[in-house]
Amino acid sequence: MVLDDLGSSLRGTLDTLQGKTTLSEDDVEEIVKEIQRSLLSADVDVSLVMDLSDSIRERALNEEPPAGTTARDHVLKIVYEEMVGLVGESTELPLEEQTIVLAGLQGSGKTTSAAKMAWWFSKKGLRPAVIQTDTFRPGAYEQAKEMTERAEVEFYGDPDNDDPVDIAEKGLEATAGADVHIVDTAGRHALEGDLIDELEEIESAVDPDRNLLVLDAAIGQGAKDQAEQFHDAVGVDGVVITKLDGTAKGGGALAAVDQTDSSIAFLGTGEEVADIERFEASGFISRLLGMGDLKQLSERVERAMAETQEEEDWDPEDLMKGEFTLKDMRNQMNAMNRMGPLDQVLDMIPGLGGGIKDQLPDDAMDMTQDRLRDFEIIMDSMTETELETPRAVGQSQIERIARGSGKSEETVRELLEQHKMMSRMMKQFQGMGDGDMQRMMKQMQQGGGGGGGGAGGLGGMGPFGD
């Protein structure tokens, strides 16, 4: 994710303050240098880096920490507040009728972002529509149509019309019943004059409530000039940062936000239509620093559970009563898959995010996802009786299931052991009162006792274990 290296290196630097009650100038200078190095390597503009580091240095040296606060926690709070100030507040996007125009260079991810944003609005109870006006790029219409079908949202485009302004106007008429109109415009390989002219004409025709600039996370320092030119042409009200699932540094987008005096609206975190997040500075920086983001996690859990319940005819509350079967486990796995990549989910859990990820091998997340898929294939080779009463599965059945699924007998046994572990955990939850549950949630919000305690909890979370 964007600035991930910063999060990792900064957490390591802050760990050197463990046990200290006061800060020396050398301590502060080491932290400031680490922040500068990480932000500059992430392509954040030099002037922004210097302003941020000056503010952190001044506050760390001059502010008195509250009584009982460790030096590490005091610096962490200062870094958190200053970085939240750097990325700014989220772009205002009320859940009501509005028209949004997306602008950006070719390849920045506008068409994908349009469908993702429409999906996001639809999950908030609104009726969105995507209007495709790109007549320049071959395949733009087909891509937009396919993406909006996957998002299950309304779409308008006309592959036989070569006038983007006319398409925009007719699209608004054809989708007049929609609450939110998202107009996807053409891009170019560079900020050519005809692209700017076309954008200005479309904006004049549709009179949008907001113009959002779509930026590839890998754009680097070029974001500053690009943002300035788009802003001068049509005005930029917010930025959408795409392709944060790769190795892109992403810091250039912060320069774009600063240059246009705007804010970030959405983050694109993957290739699927659901791989989009509404940007919130507090949660974003909190995840970056290993402090978690319970609000984003809660939204993902609720959405995943609702989708699984809808497709599988399954009520999650059934887990808290009766026998925990392999069918229940499969539904839980499906819900977890819908929450997104495991490394993103870990970032949202206080005490489990950055610290745990930093200690895992590079391929650990992929292996975990592969393991979930193996379990799913094995369960597809089991009978209804075996799914309902996995404790009765014997050696001869394990051999048959392994042959039918193409997986090893050892992997089949791992699935059965995993089920036993999760079944025991469910029984513990069934015996918990409201007070116990509240205490557990409070511990999570406080960080779960640090990285060590988090690691222990991780091993008991079903398929998340080793």
C-alpha positions in Angstrom: 0.0 0.0 0.0 1.0 3.6 -0.5 3.9 4.7 1.8 4.1 1.1 3.2 7.9 1.4 3.5 7.4 4.5 5.6 5.2 2.6 8.0 7.6 -0.3 8.3 10.7 1.8 8.8 9.0 4.3 11.2 7.6 1.5 13.4 11.2 0.1 13.6 12.5 3.5 14.6 9.8 4.1 17.2 10.5 0.7 18.7 14.0 2.0 19.7 12.2 4.3 22.1 10.7 1.4 24.1 11.2 1.9 27.8 12.3 5.5 27.5 10.4 8.1 29.5 12.2 11.2 28.0 13.4 12.1 24.6 16.9 13.4 23.7 17.6 15.6 20.8 19.4 12.7 19.2 16.3 10.5 19.5 14.2 13.1 17.8 16.7 13.8 15.1 16.9 10.0 14.3 13.1 9.8 13.9 13.0 13.0 11.8 15.7 11.7 9.5 13.9 8.4 9.1 10.7 10.1 8.2 12.5 12.3 5.7 14.3 9.3 4.1 11.1 7.3 3.8 8.9 10.1 2.5 11.5 11.2 -0.1 11.9 7.6 -1.3 8.1 7.4 -1.6 8.3 10.4 -4.1 6.7 12.9 -1.7 7.6 16.5 -2.7 10.7 17.8 -0.9 9.0 21.0 0.4 6.2 18.9 2.0 8.8 16.6 3.6 10.7 19.5 5.1 7.6 21.2 6.5 6.4 17.9 8.1 9.8 17.1 9.6 10.2 20.6 11.0 6.8 20.4 12.7 7.5 17.0 14.2 10.9 18.1 15.4 9.6 21.2 17.1 6.7 19.5 18.8 8.7 16.5 20.0 11.3 18.7 21.6 9.0 21.3 23.1 5.7 19.6 24.0 5.5 18.0 27.4 4.0 14.5 27.2 0.9 13.8 29.4 1.6 12.2 32.7 2.2 8.5 32.4 2.8 8.6 28.6 5.9 6.9 27.3 8.3 8.7 25.0 7.4 6.3 22.2 3.6 6.9 22.6 4.2 10.7 22.8 6.2 10.7 19.5 3.7 8.3 17.9 0.8 10.7 18.7 2.8 13.7 17.2 3.7 11.8 14.0 0.1 10.6 13.7 -1.4 14.1 14.0 1.2 15.7 11.7 0.8 13.1 9.0 -3.0 13.3 9.2 -2.6 17.1 8.6 -0.3 16.3 5.7 -2.8 14.1 3.8 -5.7 16.3 4.8 -9.3 15.6 5.2 -11.4 13.4 2.9 -13.1 15.0 -0.2 -16.7 15.9 0.6 -19.0 13.4 -1.1 -22.4 13.6 0.4 -24.7 10.6 0.0 -27.2 12.5 -2.2 -27.8 13.4 -5.8 -24.7 14.7 -7.6 -22.7 14.6 -10.8 -19.0 13.7 -10.7 -16.5 14.1 -13.6 -13.4 12.0 -13.6 -10.2 13.4 -15.3 -6.7 12.0 -15.7 -4.1 10.8 -18.2 -4.6 7.6 -20.2 -3.8 4.5 -18.1 -4.4 6.2 -14.8 -7.4 4.0 -14.0 -10.4 6.3 -14.7 -12.7 3.7 -16.2 -12.1 1.2 -13.5 -12.4 3.8 -10.9 -15.7 5.0 -12.3 -17.2 1.5 -11.9 -15.7 1.0 -8.5 -17.1 4.4 -7.3 -20.5 3.5 -8.7 -20.4 0.2 -6.8 -19.5 2.1 -3.6 -22.4 4.5 -4.0 -24.7 1.6 -4.7 -23.7 -0.1 -1.4 -24.6 3.1 0.4 -28.2 2.8 -0.9 -28.0 5.2 -3.9 -28.7 4.5 -7.5 -25.5 5.4 -9.5 -24.9 5.5 -13.3 -21.6 5.6 -15.2 -21.5 7.6 -18.5 -18.6 6.7 -20.8 -17.5 9.6 -23.0 -14.1 8.3 -24.1 -14.1 8.1 -27.9 -10.3 8.3 -28.1 -9.1 5.0 -26.6 -10.0 1.8 -28.4 -11.9 -0.6 -26.1 -12.9 2.1 -23.6 -16.6 1.5 -24.2 -16.3 -2.3 -23.9 -14.2 -2.0 -20.8 -16.7 0.4 -19.1 -19.7 -1.8 -20.0 -18.0 -4.9 -18.7 -16.9 -3.2 -15.5 -20.3 -1.7 -14.8 -22.0 -5.0 -15.4 -19.7 -6.6 -12.7 -20.6 -3.7 -10.4 -24.3 -4.1 -11.2 -24.9 -0.4 -11.9 -26.5 1.6 -14.7 -24.4 2.4 -17.7 -24.6 4.6 -20.8 -22.2 4.9 -23.7 -22.4 5.1 -27.5 -19.6 3.4 -29.5 -21.0 4.8 -32.7 -20.9 8.4 -31.5 -17.6 10.2 -31.8 -18.7 13.4 -30.0 -17.9 13.1 -26.3 -19.9 16.2 -25.3 -23.0 14.9 -27.1 -22.5 11.5 -25.4 -22.3 13.2 -22.0 -25.5 15.2 -22.6 -27.5 12.3 -23.9 -26.1 10.1 -21.1 -27.5 12.4 -18.4 -30.9 12.3 -20.1 -30.9 8.5 -20.5 -29.9 8.0 -16.9 -32.1 10.8 -15.4 -33.4 8.4 -12.8 -30.0 7.9 -11.2 -29.0 9.6 -8.0 -25.3 9.8 -8.8 -23.8 10.4 -12.3 -20.2 9.5 -12.8 -18.8 10.8 -16.1 -15.7 9.0 -17.3 -13.7 11.2 -19.7 -10.9 10.4 -22.2 -7.2 10.6 -21.3 -4.1 11.0 -23.4 -0.5 10.1 -22.9 0.3 13.7 -22.0 -1.6 16.9 -21.2 -2.3 17.8 -24.8 -4.3 20.9 -25.7 -7.2 18.9 -27.2 -7.6 16.9 -24.0 -8.0 20.1 -21.9 -10.4 21.6 -24.5 -12.5 18.4 -24.4 -12.6 18.4 -20.6 -13.7 22.0 -20.5 -16.5 21.4 -23.0 -17.7 18.3 -21.0 -17.6 20.2 -17.8 -19.6 23.1 -19.3 -22.2 20.7 -20.7 -22.8 18.5 -17.5 -22.1 21.2 -14.9 -20.7 18.7 -12.3 -20.8 19.1 -8.6 -17.2 17.7 -8.3 -14.2 17.1 -10.6 -12.0 14.3 -9.4 -8.5 13.8 -10.7 -7.5 10.1 -11.0 -3.8 9.4 -10.4 -1.8 6.2 -10.7 0.0 5.6 -7.4 3.2 5.2 -9.4 3.2 8.7 -11.0 5.8 10.1 -8.7 6.9 13.7 -8.8 5.1 14.2 -12.1 1.9 14.4 -10.2 2.5 18.0 -9.2 2.6 19.4 -12.7 -0.2 17.2 -13.9 -2.4 18.3 -11.0 -1.7 21.9 -11.5 -2.6 21.8 -15.2 -5.8 19.9 -14.6 -6.7 22.3 -11.8 -6.1 25.3 -14.0 -8.3 23.8 -16.7 -11.4 22.5 -14.8 -10.6 22.8 -11.1 -9.8 19.7 -9.0 -12.0 19.1 -6.0 -10.4 15.8 -5.0 -8.0 13.0 -6.0 -8.6 9.3 -6.6 -5.4 7.3 -6.1 -5.4 4.0 -8.0 -3.3 0.8 -8.1 -2.2 0.8 -4.5 -2.2 -3.0 -4.5 1.2 -3.1 -6.3 4.7 -1.8 -5.5 4.0 1.8 -6.3 5.4 4.4 -4.0 2.4 6.6 -4.1 3.8 9.7 -2.4 3.5 11.8 -5.5 -0.3 11.9 -5.0 0.2 13.8 -1.8 2.0 16.5 -3.8 -1.0 16.6 -6.2 -3.4 17.1 -3.2 -1.2 19.9 -1.9 -0.8 21.5 -5.3 -4.5 21.8 -5.9 -5.4 22.6 -2.3 -7.9 19.7 -2.5 -8.2 16.3 -0.7 -8.3 12.6 -1.4 -11.6 11.0 -2.2 -11.0 7.3 -2.8 -8.2 4.7 -2.8 -8.2 1.9 -5.4 -6.7 -1.2 -3.7 -7.1 -4.0 -6.3 -8.6 -5.1 -9.6 -12.1 -6.1 -8.5 -15.0 -3.6 -8.4 -15.1 -4.0 -4.6 -11.5 -3.0 -4.2 -12.1 0.6 -3.3 -12.0 2.5 -0.1 -13.4 5.9 0.9 -10.3 7.8 2.0 -10.3 8.9 5.6 -7.0 10.4 6.8 -7.3 9.2 10.4 -7.8 5.6 9.5 -5.3 5.6 6.7 -2.5 7.0 8.8 -3.5 4.8 11.8 -3.1 1.7 9.6 0.2 3.0 8.3 1.6 3.3 11.8 0.3 -0.1 12.9 -2.5 1.3 15.0 -5.3 -0.4 13.0 -8.6 1.0 11.6 -11.6 -0.6 13.3 -14.1 1.6 11.3 -12.9 0.3 7.9 -12.6 -3.2 9.3 -16.1 -3.1 10.6 -17.4 -1.9 7.2 -15.7 -4.7 5.4 -16.9 -7.4 7.9 -20.5 -6.2 7.7 -20.4 -6.1 3.9 -18.8 -9.5 3.6 -21.2 -11.1 6.0 -24.2 -9.6 4.3 -23.0 -10.7 0.8 -22.3 -14.2 2.1 -25.6 -14.4 3.8 -27.4 -13.3 0.7 -25.7 -15.8 -1.6 -25.4 -18.8 0.7 -28.8 -18.5 2.5 -26.8 -18.4 5.8 -27.3 -16.4 9.0 -24.0 -15.5 10.8 -25.9 -15.5 14.1 -26.3 -19.3 13.7 -22.5 -19.6 14.5 -23.3 -18.6 18.1 -25.7 -21.5 18.6 -25.8 -25.2 17.8 -23.0 -27.2 16.3 -20.3 -25.6 14.2 -20.1 -27.5 10.9 -17.7 -27.5 7.9 -20.5 -25.7 6.0 -20.3 -22.9 8.6 -16.5 -22.8 8.2 -16.8 -22.5 4.5 -19.2 -19.6 4.8 -16.8 -18.0 7.2 -14.0 -18.5 4.6 -16.1 -17.0 1.9 -16.9 -14.0 4.0 -13.2 -13.5 4.7 -12.3 -13.7 1.0 -14.9 -11.0 0.4 -13.1 -8.7 2.9 -10.2 -8.4 0.5 -6.5 -9.4 0.6 -5.3 -10.6 4.0 -2.5 -8.1 4.3 -5.0 -5.3 4.0 -7.3 -6.8 6.6 -4.4 -7.3 9.0 -3.5 -3.6 8.7 -7.0 -2.7 10.1 -6.6 -4.8 13.2 -5.0 -2.8 16.1 -1.9 -4.5 17.3 -1.8 -7.0 14.4 -1.1 -4.8 11.3 2.3 -3.5 10.5 4.2 -5.3 13.3 2.9 -8.7 12.3 3.3 -8.1 8.6 6.9 -7.0 9.0 7.8 -10.3 10.7 6.1 -12.5 8.0 7.9 -13.9 5.0 7.2 -12.1 1.7 5.0 -15.0 0.4 3.1 -15.6 3.6 0.0 -13.8 2.5 -0.1 -15.6 -0.8 0.3 -19.0 0.9 -2.5 -18.2 3.2 -4.8 -17.4 0.3 -3.7 -20.6 -1.4 -4.5 -22.5 1.7 -8.0 -21.1 1.8 -8.5 -22.2 -1.8 -7.2 -25.7 -1.0 -9.7 -26.0 1.8 -12.5 -24.9 -0.4 -11.6 -27.5 -3.1 -11.4 -30.3 -0.4 -14.9 -29.4 1.0 -16.3 -29.6 -2.5 -15.2 -33.3 -2.6 -17.0 -34.1 0.7 -20.5 -35.5 1.2 -23.2 -33.6 2.9 -22.9 -35.9 5.9 -19.2 -35.3 6.1 -19.7 -31.5 5.9 -22.3 -31.7 8.7 -20.4 -34.1 11.0 -16.6 -33.7 10.2 -15.7 -35.4 13.5 -16.9 -38.7 12.0 -14.5 -38.5 9.0 -12.1 -41.5 9.3 -8.9 -42.6 7.5 -10.7 -44.3 4.5 -12.8 -41.2 4.0 -9.7 -38.9 4.1 -8.1 -41.1 1.4 -11.2 -40.8 -0.8 -11.5 -37.0 -0.2 -7.8 -36.5 -1.1 -8.2 -38.5 -4.3 -11.3 -36.6 -5.3 -9.9 -33.2 -4.6 -6.4 -33.8 -5.9 -5.0 -32.6 -2.6 -2.8 -34.5 -0.1 -4.1 -36.4 2.8 -2.1 -34.1 5.0 -4.0 -31.1 3.7 -7.3 -32.9 4.4 -6.2 -33.5 8.0 -5.2 -29.9 8.3 -8.7 -28.8 7.3 -10.2 -31.1 9.9 -7.8 -29.9 12.6 -8.6 -26.3 11.6 -12.3 -27.0 12.0 -11.7 -28.4 15.5 -9.8 -25.3 16.5 -12.5 -23.0 15.1 -15.2 -25.1 16.7 -13.6 -24.7 20.1 -13.3 -21.0 19.6 -17.0 -20.7 18.7 -17.9 -22.6 21.9 -15.8 -20.0 23.9 -17.7 -17.1 22.2 -21.0 -18.8 22.9 -20.2 -18.7 26.6 -19.2 -15.1 26.6 -21.5 -12.5 28.1 -21.9 -8.9 26.9 -19.3 -7.7 29.4 -16.7 -10.2 28.2 -17.3 -9.1 24.6 -17.0 -5.4 25.5 -13.7 -6.0 27.3 -12.3 -7.9 24.3 -13.2 -5.1 21.9 -11.7 -2.6 24.3 -8.4 -4.5 24.2 -8.4 -4.6 20.4 -8.9 -0.8 20.3 -6.0 -0.3 22.6 -3.8 -2.4 20.4 -4.3 -5.9 21.8 -1.3 -5.6 24.1 1.2 -4.9 21.3 2.6 -7.0 18.5 3.4 -10.0 20.6 -0.1 -10.4 22.0 -1.5 -9.8 18.5 0.5 -12.6 17.1 -0.9 -15.0 19.6 -4.5 -14.0 18.7 -3.7 -14.3 15.0 -2.9 -18.0 15.3 -6.4 -18.7 16.6 -8.3 -17.0 13.9 -9.1 -20.0 11.8 -7.5 -20.1 8.4 -5.2 -17.1 9.4 -3.1 -19.6 11.5 0.2 -21.1 10.3 
